Amino acid sequence: SVAQCQSRGSAFLTIRMASIIPLLTIVLISIVSVLISEGVNYLLIYRTDSYQNTKKRIERSEKKKESVSGSAAKKDRKKAAQLDDDLKRAKKDMQSVRTKGTLVTSVALISLFTIMNSWFDGEIVGRLPFEPIPLLRAVTHRNILGEDFHLCAVTFIYILCQ
């Protein structure tokens, strides 16, 4: 009887460990992917001269706009409008500087998501403490057979980690 309890306990532990490993793998991959994407963004965006110059331009324009915005004189209103236009142009330039890094990061994260879906397709990677609303079931129960909607697929865990 004691041997049966011990074997059940070790089987339970084996089952629990087997179900934790995919979950930890997904979380670890998500953390590493976020760190790598931030590194790529630093290299492709934040470290560049165009980003630094545009950032300084925006800061200068905002300071000038704040100093002029309180005045009611017609000359100051014209200057405020001109500064507002300059600020809009600088922010538009900033968006174009960020586009390349954002595009590279997006493609990498979507590719990683596709790879992880193929690795863990139909595999149960977690158990939710609640039954999700029908709208979320497509994400939480994706490619898992059965009607137990407490079971969770890779898609939901990956989304939570991002």
N, C-alpha and C positions, 0 to 999 in steps of 0.2 A: 504494500500500500504506500509506504514512504517512497519506494523507488518509482512508483507510478506518478506520485505527486511531483517528485524531482524531475522526472522526464517530461511531464506536462509543463512544469515551470521553465525548463530549459527550452522546450519547443516554443513556448510563449515568448521567451526572450529572443529566440532566433527569429521568430516571425516579426516581433517588434523591431529588432535590429535591421532585418531585411527591408522593412518598410521605411525606416529612418534614412537609410543610405541614399536612396534616390532623392529624398527631400533635401538632405544636406548637400548632395551633389548639385541640385538645381540652385539652391541658395548660394553656394560657393561660386558656381559659374556666373550667377547674376552679379554678385559682388565684384568679381574679377572683371566682368564685362563693363560695369560702370566705371571702375578705376581706369581701365584701358581707354574707354571713350573719353573720360576727362583728360587723360594724358594726350590723346589725339587732338582734342579741342585745344589744349594748351599749345601744342606744337603748331597746329594749323591756323589758330585764331589769335589767342591771347599774347603769344610771343612775337607776333609780326609787328613791323613798324606801322603798317597801315591801320591796324587796330589801335595801337597806342596813340597815334596822331589823331584818329577820329575820336577816340575817347577824350583826349585833351580838348579837342574842338567843341565837343558837346558840353564839357564842364565849363569852358570859358563862355559859351553862348548862354548857358543857364545862369551863370553868375551875372552876366551883363543884363540879361532879361529881368532878373530879380531887382537889380538896382534901378532899372528904368521903369518897371511896371507900376510903381506907386505914384508916379507923376500924372497930372491931368493935362499938361500942356500939349498942344497939337504937335509940336516938334517931337516931343517925347513919345507920343502915341505912334507916330510914323516910325520912329526908331525902334519901338517895341515890336511893331509889325514886321519890320525888316529882320530884327533879331529872331523873331518867331519863325520866319521863313528860313533863316540860316540854321536854326535848331532842327527844323523838320528835315532839311537837306542833310545835315550831319547824321541824324538818326537813320535816314534812308541809306546813307553810305555805310553806317554801322551794320545794318541788316545785310547789305551785299557782302561785307567783309566776313560776316558770320556764316553765310550760306554754304560755303565749301565745307567747312568743318561739320556743320549740321547735317549736310547731305552724306558725308562719309560715315558719320556716326550712325545715322538712321539706317543706312544700307547694312552696316556691320551688325547692328542689333536685330534687324529683321532676319538677316542670314542666320545669326545665332539662334533666334527663336525657331526658325524652320528646322535647323539641325537638332535642337533639343526636342522638338515635337516628333521628329523621326526616331530619336533614341528612346523616348518614353511614351510612344504611341500606344494608347490603350492601357497603360500601366497606372495603377493606383499609387499615388505618391503621398497621399495624406487623407485624413478623415476630419471633416468639418464638425464642429460642435453644434451646428445648426443645419437645418435644411434650407438651402438658398431659395430665393424667390424664383419663380419660373423664368423670368427674364435673364437671370444670371446662370441658370442651369446649363445653358449651352456652353458657357465658359468653364464652369466648375466641373462638369461631368463629361467633358468632351472626349469622345471615343472610348468611354468606359461602358462595358456591357452591364446590364442589370438596371434595376429600378431604385437602388439605394443611393439617393442623391446626397447623402452625407460624404460619399467617397469623392475624392478630389483628384483632378488631372493636373498635368504639368502646366497647362496654360494659365490656370488661376494662380498657382504658386509663382510663376514667372512674372505675371502682371503685378502681384503684390510686392515682389522684390524690386521691381523697377520703380 
